[in-house]
Amino acid sequence: MMWLPTSPSALALRTWLGLGLFVLLCLGMGQALEKKAVNGKVGGKVSLPCCHEIPSSESLQKYRVYWQKNITDVVLAYSEGNMIPNHKRYRNRTEMDPWNLTLWISPVEILDNGSYQCVVQRNSVVVCDESVSLFVTADFSKPSITAEVSGGSCESTEMVVTCSSHGGFPRPTISGALNNVSVEWNASWVSEPSLRTYSVTGKLVLNVTKDVNITCSVEYSGFATSTSLPLKNINDCVVPPVPPPYNVIIASIIIVITFILAITLTARYLPRYVCSRCCKSQDSVEEGVKGYTKPPMSSKGTAETSSV
C-alpha cells in the first residue's frame, strides 16, 4: 500500500480544525458545569433550572415534564397540564414554573441533597434531558471552647483545649489559630443517621507560658463559624529564697550570741554597780553629817570651868 504525501496546507487545516473542535468542546462543558450546581440551605428555598422554556405561543398542555431525583423518585411531574402523583416526601414542598419549568423546593431538607433530572417531552419526543446537582448545607452551631488544666510548672501551664460544634451539614473541617499562628486540631466527627447532621470535636494540648488567645473555626461548603477564648498562665509559683552562704550564717550566729551575752551581763552587773555607788555616796553623807553635828558640852561642866 502506497502512502501519498500530505501537503503542508492540508496538515495546517487539520490542526486548526482539531483545535477549534477542542475549544468548542471545552466551552460547552464549561457552560454545562456552570448551570449544573445549585446551593441551598436547610429551611430555605431553592430553584432548580430546567433545560427548556415553553414558547409564549404554546402552553404546558402540549408537554410532559418530569422532575426526578436519582432517576427513581418523582419529585414533580406534569402530563398535558395535569400534575402526576409524586413521591410523598416532596408533597406540599415543591412547585414548578409553567413556562421556564423551574423547580422550586421549600423548605429545603438535608435529604434533598443530590442530583436532579429535568426531562421534557413534546408529542412523545424528548425535547431536553439535563441534570442539575443540589448541594444542601445546614449551619453548624457556634463553636464552644473549653480549657482544662492537666499539669504545669512555674514556667508554663499544660492545658487540654476542646472545641465542639454540632447540627451542621455536610461534614466540616476544623481549624484554629494561637495568637494568629495556625494550629492543627485532633478532630473527630459523629453523624446522626436520622437527621444526617454532623457533630465535630477537636482537641489540642498546649503548654501556655503566657497569656494567649485561641481561635476555633468550623468550615463547611464555603461557610464558616468561629469562636475565640483567652488562655492565661495560671501557675504563679513562689520561688523559695536562696539560703545565705555558710560564713554569713556563722557570723550572724556569733553576733546574736554576743548580743545576748551583753544583755545578760548588763542585766546582772549593772544593778549591783549602781547600788554600790549609791551606798558609798550615802555613807559619805552620813559621815559628813556626824562631823558637823558634835554633841554640845553640858551646863555643869561649863559652870565648873567658870568657877575655876
Phi, psi and chi 1 to 4 in degrees:
 res  aa     phi    psi   chi1   chi2   chi3   chi4
   1 MET       -  132.9 -173.4  174.7 -176.6      -
   2 MET  -102.5  131.1 -177.5  179.3  -64.6      -
   3 TRP   -93.8  128.4  -66.1   93.0      -      -
   4 LEU   -87.4  140.7  -63.8  175.5      -      -
   5 PRO   -66.0  141.9   23.5  -32.5      -      -
   6 THR   -99.2  134.4  -55.1      -      -      -
   7 SER   -73.0  151.6   62.8      -      -      -
   8 PRO   -58.9  -34.8  -23.2   33.3      -      -
   9 SER   -65.8  -37.7   58.1      -      -      -
  10 ALA   -68.2  -40.2      -      -      -      -
  11 LEU   -62.7  -43.2  -72.2  174.0      -      -
  12 ALA   -62.8  -39.1      -      -      -      -
  13 LEU   -65.0  -42.4 -179.6   60.3      -      -
  14 ARG   -63.8  -38.9  -70.5 -179.4 -177.6  178.5
  15 THR   -63.9  -44.9  -57.6      -      -      -
  16 TRP   -66.2  -37.9  -77.7  108.5      -      -
  17 LEU   -64.5  -41.5  -73.0  174.9      -      -
  18 GLY   -63.2  -43.1      -      -      -      -
  19 LEU   -64.2  -39.0  -70.6  173.6      -      -
  20 GLY   -63.9  -44.2      -      -      -      -
  21 LEU   -62.9  -38.7  -69.5  173.8      -      -
  22 PHE   -64.5  -42.5  177.9   75.2      -      -
  23 VAL   -64.8  -43.3  171.0      -      -      -
  24 LEU   -63.4  -38.3  -70.0  175.0      -      -
  25 LEU   -64.7  -43.2  179.8   61.4      -      -
  26 CYS   -64.3  -41.8  -68.5      -      -      -
  27 LEU   -62.9  -42.3  -69.0  174.9      -      -
  28 GLY   -63.9  -41.3      -      -      -      -
  29 MET   -67.1  -38.0  -68.8  178.5   63.6      -
  30 GLY   -63.9  -43.0      -      -      -      -
  31 GLN   -65.8  -38.8  -68.7  177.9   -6.5      -
  32 ALA   -65.1  -42.6      -      -      -      -
  33 LEU   -67.4  -33.7  -69.4  173.3      -      -
  34 GLU   -65.7  -36.7 -176.8 -179.7   -2.9      -
  35 LYS   -94.5    4.7   60.9 -175.6  -69.9 -172.6
  36 LYS   -94.2  -14.1  -78.7 -175.1  177.5 -179.7
  37 ALA  -107.7  127.7      -      -      -      -
  38 VAL  -132.2  134.9  174.7      -      -      -
  39 ASN  -107.4  142.2  -63.1  -41.8      -      -
  40 GLY  -147.8  155.6      -      -      -      -
  41 LYS  -111.2  149.1  -82.1 -165.6  174.4 -175.4
  42 VAL   -59.3  130.9  170.1      -      -      -
  43 GLY    90.3  -10.6      -      -      -      -
  44 GLY   -94.9 -160.9      -      -      -      -
  45 LYS  -131.5  134.2 -173.0  174.6 -176.6  178.4
  46 VAL  -127.5  155.5  -64.2      -      -      -
  47 SER  -123.4  129.9   60.0      -      -      -
  48 LEU  -108.7  116.6  -54.9 -179.4      -      -
  49 PRO   -74.4  147.0   27.9  -33.9      -      -
  50 CYS   -98.9  169.3 -173.2      -      -      -
  51 CYS   -92.1    5.7   50.7      -      -      -
  52 HIS  -144.1  148.2 -177.0   73.3      -      -
  53 GLU  -126.3  129.2 -176.3  174.0  -11.5      -
  54 ILE   -73.7  130.2  -63.1  176.8      -      -
  55 PRO   -63.2  153.8  -19.8   31.3      -      -
  56 SER   -64.9  -21.3   57.8      -      -      -
  57 SER   -80.2   -9.0   58.4      -      -      -
  58 GLU  -118.3 -175.9  -61.2  179.2   -5.0      -
  59 SER  -143.5  172.3   63.4      -      -      -
  60 LEU   -66.8  -19.1 -171.8   59.9      -      -
  61 GLN   -63.9  -20.9  -79.0   75.7   10.1      -
  62 LYS   -91.1    2.9  -65.6 -176.1  179.0 -178.9
  63 TYR  -126.3  159.2  -70.7   85.0      -      -
  64 ARG  -116.6  125.0  -73.4  176.5  176.9  -95.9
  65 VAL  -124.6  128.0 -178.3      -      -      -
  66 TYR  -123.3  121.9  -61.4   91.9      -      -
  67 TRP  -107.0  118.5  -89.1  104.9      -      -
  68 GLN  -135.5  155.8   53.4 -164.8   20.4      -
  69 LYS  -116.8  133.2 -177.7 -176.3  179.2 -175.5
  70 ASN    53.7   25.4  -59.1  -31.7      -      -
  71 ILE    66.2   -5.0  -49.5  177.9      -      -
  72 THR  -112.4  -39.6   55.2      -      -      -
  73 ASP   -94.4  124.0  -59.6  -23.8      -      -
  74 VAL   -82.1  114.6  176.3      -      -      -
  75 VAL   -80.9  -50.1  179.2      -      -      -
  76 LEU  -159.6  138.3 -168.9   62.2      -      -
  77 ALA  -150.0  146.7      -      -      -      -
  78 TYR  -130.8  139.6  -78.2   86.5      -      -
  79 SER  -131.5  114.9  176.5      -      -      -
  80 GLU    54.6   40.0  -62.3  177.4   -6.0      -
  81 GLY    87.1   -5.8      -      -      -      -
  82 ASN  -106.4  140.0  -61.5  -43.7      -      -
  83 MET   -75.4  137.0 -176.8 -175.4  -65.4      -
  84 ILE   -95.3  139.0  -59.3  174.3      -      -
  85 PRO   -53.2  135.4  -25.6   34.1      -      -
  86 ASN  -117.8 -175.3   55.6   -4.0      -      -
  87 HIS   -64.9  138.1 -164.2  -77.3      -      -
  88 LYS   -62.1  -26.0   61.3 -179.1 -179.2  179.6
  89 ARG   -69.3  -20.7 -156.0  174.2   66.0   78.6
  90 TYR  -103.2   -0.3  -63.7   97.7      -      -
  91 ARG   -67.9  139.2  -68.9  173.1 -172.2  169.2
  92 ASN    65.0   12.9  -58.6  -38.0      -      -
  93 ARG  -125.4   -0.6  -69.5 -161.4  -51.8  119.8
  94 THR  -131.2  151.4   57.0      -      -      -
  95 GLU  -153.4  160.5   57.5 -179.5  -38.8      -
  96 MET  -132.4  137.7 -172.1 -175.2   73.1      -
  97 ASP   -70.8  129.2 -171.6  -75.7      -      -
  98 PRO   -73.1   -6.7   26.0  -33.0      -      -
  99 TRP  -112.3  -55.1  -62.8  105.0      -      -
 100 ASN   -93.0    0.6   59.2   21.0      -      -
 101 LEU    62.2   23.0  -49.7 -178.9      -      -
 102 THR   -67.0  137.1  -63.6      -      -      -
 103 LEU   -97.2  128.6  174.8   67.1      -      -
 104 TRP  -109.4  133.8  -63.6   85.4      -      -
 105 ILE  -124.7  126.5  -56.9  177.3      -      -
 106 SER  -160.6  133.6  176.1      -      -      -
 107 PRO   -78.0  148.7   29.3  -34.2      -      -
 108 VAL   -74.0  139.7  176.3      -      -      -
 109 GLU  -118.2  161.6  -60.3  175.7   -3.9      -
 110 ILE   -62.6  -35.2  -69.7  179.9      -      -
 111 LEU   -67.4  -12.1  -67.6  176.7      -      -
 112 ASP   -75.1  -12.1  -65.0  -25.2      -      -
 113 ASN   -61.5  130.2 -171.7   76.8      -      -
 114 GLY   151.0 -165.3      -      -      -      -
 115 SER  -102.9  134.8  177.9      -      -      -
 116 TYR  -119.2  154.0  -67.3   77.9      -      -
 117 GLN  -132.0  131.1 -172.9  177.6   18.0      -
 118 CYS  -106.9  120.1  180.0      -      -      -
 119 VAL  -119.2  124.7 -179.3      -      -      -
 120 VAL  -120.8  129.6 -178.7      -      -      -
 121 GLN  -123.8  145.5  -64.9  179.6  -12.9      -
 122 ARG  -136.5  119.1 -171.9  179.6 -173.1  -79.3
 123 ASN    56.4   44.3  -62.1  -31.2      -      -
 124 SER    65.2   12.4  -59.8      -      -      -
 125 VAL  -108.6  130.7  177.8      -      -      -
 126 VAL   -72.4  116.1  176.4      -      -      -
 127 VAL   -81.4  -42.6  177.3      -      -      -
 128 CYS  -155.7  155.7   77.7      -      -      -
 129 ASP  -151.6  105.2 -179.3   -5.0      -      -
 130 GLU  -143.1  148.0 -170.4  172.5  -70.9      -
 131 SER  -105.8  152.0  -62.3      -      -      -
 132 VAL  -141.1  138.9   57.1      -      -      -
 133 SER  -101.5  135.7  -64.5      -      -      -
 134 LEU  -109.4  121.6  173.3   59.8      -      -
 135 PHE  -106.2  110.0  -63.9   97.1      -      -
 136 VAL   -95.6  138.2  177.7      -      -      -
 137 THR  -125.8  147.6   60.4      -      -      -
 138 ALA  -124.7  133.3      -      -      -      -
 139 ASP   -68.7  135.7  -71.4  -26.1      -      -
 140 PHE   -81.8  153.2  -80.3   83.9      -      -
 141 SER   -67.7  157.3   63.3      -      -      -
 142 LYS   -61.2  128.7 -167.0  173.7 -176.5   63.5
 143 PRO   -57.8  142.2  -22.3   33.0      -      -
 144 SER  -108.7  126.2  173.5      -      -      -
 145 ILE  -113.4  130.0  -55.3  178.8      -      -
 146 THR  -128.8  150.5   58.4      -      -      -
 147 ALA  -130.1  130.0      -      -      -      -
 148 GLU  -122.5  127.5 -178.8  179.7   -5.9      -
 149 VAL   -75.8  125.4  177.3      -      -      -
 150 SER  -110.8   -9.5   59.4      -      -      -
 151 GLY   167.4 -175.2      -      -      -      -
 152 GLY   160.1 -179.3      -      -      -      -
 153 SER  -142.2 -172.9   62.0      -      -      -
 154 CYS   -66.0  -25.0  -67.8      -      -      -
 155 GLU   -90.5  -28.6  -68.1   77.9   17.9      -
 156 SER  -149.8  162.7   64.8      -      -      -
 157 THR  -120.7  125.1  -58.1      -      -      -
 158 GLU   -89.4  124.5 -174.7  176.2  -76.0      -
 159 MET  -127.9  146.8  -64.8 -176.5 -179.8      -
 160 VAL  -106.3  110.9  177.8      -      -      -
 161 VAL   -99.1  131.1 -176.4      -      -      -
 162 THR  -121.3  133.0  -57.1      -      -      -
 163 CYS  -123.7  130.0  175.2      -      -      -
 164 SER  -139.1  149.0   59.1      -      -      -
 165 SER  -152.1  154.5 -179.5      -      -      -
 166 HIS  -149.0  172.3   62.3  -84.9      -      -
 167 GLY    77.8   18.9      -      -      -      -
 168 GLY  -114.2  171.7      -      -      -      -
 169 PHE  -157.8  141.3 -175.1   86.6      -      -
 170 PRO   -80.0 -167.6   31.0  -35.1      -      -
 171 ARG   -58.8  128.4  174.2  171.4  160.2  165.4
 172 PRO   -94.8  175.4   36.8  -35.1      -      -
 173 THR  -115.9  151.9   59.5      -      -      -
 174 ILE  -123.1  132.8 -174.6  169.5      -      -
 175 SER  -138.3  170.3   60.8      -      -      -
 176 GLY  -162.5  174.0      -      -      -      -
 177 ALA  -146.9  143.2      -      -      -      -
 178 LEU  -115.8  105.3 -173.8   66.0      -      -
 179 ASN    52.9   48.6  -80.5   -1.2      -      -
 180 ASN    68.4   12.4  -61.7  -37.4      -      -
 181 VAL  -108.0  126.4  178.4      -      -      -
 182 SER   -62.4  140.7  -62.2      -      -      -
 183 VAL  -129.0  156.8  -67.3      -      -      -
 184 GLU  -109.8  122.5 -175.0  175.0   -7.3      -
 185 TRP   -86.2  148.7  -65.1   84.9      -      -
 186 ASN   -89.3   95.8 -176.4   14.4      -      -
 187 ALA   -97.8  150.3      -      -      -      -
 188 SER  -141.2  148.8   59.4      -      -      -
 189 TRP  -123.8  149.0  -63.4  -95.2      -      -
 190 VAL  -134.2  132.7  175.8      -      -      -
 191 SER  -110.6  134.5  176.4      -      -      -
 192 GLU   -86.9  110.5  -64.9  -69.5  -19.8      -
 193 PRO   -59.3  -36.3  -21.8   33.2      -      -
 194 SER   -74.5  -37.3   57.7      -      -      -
 195 LEU   -99.1  -14.8  -58.5  175.5      -      -
 196 ARG    65.3   13.7  -59.3  -71.5 -179.0   90.9
 197 THR   -89.2  164.2   57.7      -      -      -
 198 TYR  -117.4  149.7  -75.4   91.2      -      -
 199 SER  -121.3  137.7  -62.8      -      -      -
 200 VAL  -127.2  140.2   60.0      -      -      -
 201 THR  -134.4  131.7  -58.2      -      -      -
 202 GLY  -122.5  140.2      -      -      -      -
 203 LYS  -124.4  149.5  -71.0 -168.1  174.9 -177.8
 204 LEU  -148.9  132.4 -166.9   64.4      -      -
 205 VAL  -103.9  123.8  178.3      -      -      -
 206 LEU  -126.3  146.3  -63.6  175.2      -      -
 207 ASN  -106.6  102.6  -77.5  -39.6      -      -
 208 VAL   -89.7  114.8  179.9      -      -      -
 209 THR  -101.4  -12.9   58.2      -      -      -
 210 LYS  -155.5  172.8   60.1 -179.7 -179.4  179.2
 211 ASP   -66.0  125.8  -65.5  -10.0      -      -
 212 VAL  -133.9  174.6  -66.2      -      -      -
 213 ASN  -127.9  122.4 -168.1   67.7      -      -
 214 ILE  -105.3  135.9 -175.3   72.6      -      -
 215 THR  -122.2  136.2  -59.8      -      -      -
 216 CYS  -121.4  128.5  176.2      -      -      -
 217 SER  -124.5  134.5  -61.7      -      -      -
 218 VAL  -111.4  120.9  176.4      -      -      -
 219 GLU  -117.8  138.8  -58.2  172.5   -0.3      -
 220 TYR  -156.1  121.7   53.9  100.4      -      -
 221 SER    49.4   45.7 -171.4      -      -      -
 222 GLY    85.8   -3.9      -      -      -      -
 223 PHE  -109.6  162.1  -60.2   93.8      -      -
 224 ALA  -155.4  149.8      -      -      -      -
 225 THR  -140.2  141.9  177.6      -      -      -
 226 SER  -143.2  162.0   61.5      -      -      -
 227 THR  -145.1  147.1  -58.6      -      -      -
 228 SER  -120.8  152.3  -62.6      -      -      -
 229 LEU  -144.7  127.0  178.6   70.3      -      -
 230 PRO   -77.5  138.0   25.6  -31.0      -      -
 231 LEU  -118.4  138.9  -58.5  176.7      -      -
 232 LYS  -122.2  145.8  -65.4 -175.0  177.2 -179.1
 233 ASN   -78.9  100.8 -179.7   18.6      -      -
 234 ILE   -87.3   -9.7   61.9  175.0      -      -
 235 ASN   -79.5  106.1  -80.7  -17.4      -      -
 236 ASP  -112.5   79.6 -171.9   11.7      -      -
 237 CYS   -75.5  145.6  -61.2      -      -      -
 238 VAL   -93.3  117.5  176.9      -      -      -
 239 VAL   -75.0  124.7 -180.0      -      -      -
 240 PRO   -63.7  144.0   22.8  -32.5      -      -
 241 PRO   -67.4  147.6   23.7  -33.3      -      -
 242 VAL   -81.0  124.6  179.0      -      -      -
 243 PRO   -63.7  144.8   23.4  -33.0      -      -
 244 PRO   -69.4  162.4   24.0  -32.9      -      -
 245 PRO   -60.9  162.0  -20.4   30.7      -      -
 246 TYR   -63.8  -42.4 -179.5   74.8      -      -
 247 ASN   -66.8  -31.2   54.4   -5.9      -      -
 248 VAL   -67.6  -38.9  175.5      -      -      -
 249 ILE   -62.7  -46.8  -63.7  176.2      -      -
 250 ILE   -60.6  -45.2  -61.7  -61.4      -      -
 251 ALA   -62.3  -39.7      -      -      -      -
 252 SER   -65.2  -39.2  -59.7      -      -      -
 253 ILE   -65.1  -43.7  -66.7  174.3      -      -
 254 ILE   -60.5  -42.6  -66.0  173.8      -      -
 255 ILE   -63.9  -41.8  -67.7  171.9      -      -
 256 VAL   -65.0  -44.5  171.5      -      -      -
 257 ILE   -62.3  -43.1  -66.5  174.7      -      -
 258 THR   -61.4  -41.5  -56.4      -      -      -
 259 PHE   -63.9  -41.3 -178.8   73.0      -      -
 260 ILE   -65.9  -42.9  -66.7  174.0      -      -
 261 LEU   -62.3  -42.1  -71.8  174.3      -      -
 262 ALA   -61.1  -41.9      -      -      -      -
 263 ILE   -65.8  -40.2  -66.6  176.4      -      -
 264 THR   -64.9  -47.4  -56.7      -      -      -
 265 LEU   -62.9  -40.6  -65.9  173.6      -      -
 266 THR   -62.5  -43.4  -57.8      -      -      -
 267 ALA   -66.6  -29.4      -      -      -      -
 268 ARG   -83.8  -45.7  174.8  174.8  -66.5 -176.8
 269 TYR   -97.9  -24.1  -65.5  105.3      -      -
 270 LEU   -62.4  -44.3 -176.2   59.1      -      -
 271 PRO   -61.2  -39.3  -24.2   35.1      -      -
 272 ARG   -63.6  -42.9  -66.2 -177.4 -179.4 -179.9
 273 TYR   -63.4  -44.8  175.3   76.2      -      -
 274 VAL   -64.4  -39.8  172.4      -      -      -
 275 CYS   -67.7  -40.9 -176.4      -      -      -
 276 SER   -64.8  -40.3   63.2      -      -      -
 277 ARG   -62.4  -42.4  -66.3  -69.2  -61.7  -87.7
 278 CYS   -64.3  -40.0  -69.9      -      -      -
 279 CYS   -66.1  -43.0  -67.7      -      -      -
 280 LYS   -61.4  -42.0  -70.5  179.7  179.5 -180.0
 281 SER   -63.7  -39.0  -60.6      -      -      -
 282 GLN   -67.7  -38.9 -173.5  174.7    2.3      -
 283 ASP   -64.4  -41.3  -67.6  -19.1      -      -
 284 SER   -62.1  -41.3  -60.7      -      -      -
 285 VAL   -64.4  -42.9  171.4      -      -      -
 286 GLU   -64.7  -43.0  -71.5  178.6   -4.8      -
 287 GLU   -61.2  -40.7  -70.7  178.9   -2.2      -
 288 GLY   -63.4  -38.4      -      -      -      -
 289 VAL   -68.0  -40.8  170.8      -      -      -
 290 LYS   -63.5  -42.3  -72.7  179.5  180.0  179.9
 291 GLY   -65.8  -30.7      -      -      -      -
 292 TYR   -80.4  -33.5 -179.7   75.8      -      -
 293 THR  -106.8   73.6   58.3      -      -      -
 294 LYS   -78.0  153.8  -69.2 -178.2 -180.0 -178.8
 295 PRO   -71.5  136.5   20.0  -28.3      -      -
 296 PRO   -71.5  152.5   25.4  -32.0      -      -
 297 MET   -74.1  145.5  -64.5  178.0   64.7      -
 298 SER   -73.3  154.8   62.2      -      -      -
 299 SER   -64.9  -31.7   60.1      -      -      -
 300 LYS   -64.8  -44.3 -176.3  177.9 -179.5 -179.7
 301 GLY   -62.0  -37.5      -      -      -      -
 302 THR   -65.6  -40.9  -52.8      -      -      -
 303 ALA   -64.9  -43.2      -      -      -      -
 304 GLU   -60.6  -39.5  -70.0  178.1   -3.9      -
 305 THR   -66.0  -36.5  -55.3      -      -      -
 306 SER   -66.6  -39.1  -55.9      -      -      -
 307 SER   -68.7  -35.6   60.8      -      -      -
 308 VAL   -66.3      -  174.3      -      -      -
